[in-house]
Amino acid sequence: MLQVGLSLPGSPGGAAGAFPRAERAGAEDTGTGREAFGSSPVTIVVTSEADTWDTDASSCPGCGQFVDWDRMPDPQRPAQIPRDILSKPRKELKKLAREGCWATSHALRARLYHQLTQQVPCRLVTPDALVYRDVASRLFGKPSGSSQPLPEFLEGCPMPTYCLNLEGVTALKRILICVGNLFPDITYSPILPSLVALLLHYSEDEAQCFESISRLLASNAPHTSYIDQSFLAHQASCMTFGDLANKHCPAAHKLIASASDNVFEVYSEWLSWLFHDLPFAYAVRVLDVFLLEGQKVLYRIALALLKQFRLSGSWAELEGTDIKADLQAFVQNIAEHVTVDKLLERAFGIRLFSRKEIWLLQMANRKALMERGITMVQSRGCCRKQEELVCGAFLSSDWSERKKSGAASAFFGTGECFVFTVSRGLFLGLALHYCFLDPSGHGEPRGASSPQPQPCPELWQELLCWIRAKGDPTAALGELGCPEPPRNV
């Protein structure tokens, strides 16, 4: 027995036909196939019943509502997808993902993404779809509203929308706002918008997409990282990529070192190559393997891009040019140089360190950065009272530092925080002096004879709250156990 299916020009292909698709304006059903589908020929695909897959409309209801199908790339090639692919062992799934087994089935990819994120081990208390719906209803009121500002940690971060429609772009912003609301410890995460945007293409609704990204953020798998969530972690990842490039791509590394005065600045863009500059058809293949294998595959693919950049000859006229811009342009036009299959083949051909060794290298780089005092993008807060008093605070260390030992600490930072007020043109700077904890952990100043004191400025948020209530930052210092700092007018 045979099944006959129609493959229509311009359609996403395969099981993607099950996704909702907007009707074209002015289109009418005239009763003839050619008039209804246009002048392009209709391809008839005949497959045996044994070769059909369980990826019909019921397998992925609602998926695709956020997608502009006219911008989605055409399927690469037919693929024979095993009927029991969703029950395959993880090792076999990795092999299939690397080969792009489900690259032509949007419905199957959607089901796999949901299954893979559900299998990510994460913290016991992790916000899920139900929590998202509750928070979103409180923040936005109506389903289509998104008047709230984006989280501060996304300031300056790229926000690619790929093939999302207007509804998808709105959903992307709403999800990011809820992430900022439910994950207050995130202080820096430049690839977060790209990952949310990619997952939205294959999500039934906003809540499912949020739950998927939430589990990646809350992952506690040993030696496996998905998303950097602080400036320190991001910088450590960039240093780690530089170390790996020096070891595994010495020729390309030497080329970049000769063309740039700051190699680290070039390598600090390595995640943007993957989740901002790569075309959608390439980025989604990166996501296929990323969800299965974690951050290690990102290093592999970025190294492969670096090697391909050198092999392409694009570096021949680098002298006197901006190599960061050249690398970005190369990645954006990667289809002119190498196919996505060949790129992944080369990436997984690199004999990289083990996941644990890469994790240890990241920890070593993180420690080196902390010793140099590089822990965060410096933060500022400011508020204004009705009496025309403007006050603010400068935070020199990561807010998450106060929780690094378990319970929230009364003091944290590097001794460089300060609060300030501005009133009637006068600037009052209050530099927080070094305060030292006693052995019990309370905020009493220690004597000069105390051995190896630890710097610990006041919690800037508590100071801001006090200023807003009393307008007197000096009183806040005294109440919280710090010596009164000098006033500089």
Summary of the structure (lengths in Angstrom):
residues: 489
radius of gyration: 26.6
end to end distance: 89.5
largest distance: 94.1
contacts: 1439
relative contact order: 0.08
helix: 46%
strand: 9%
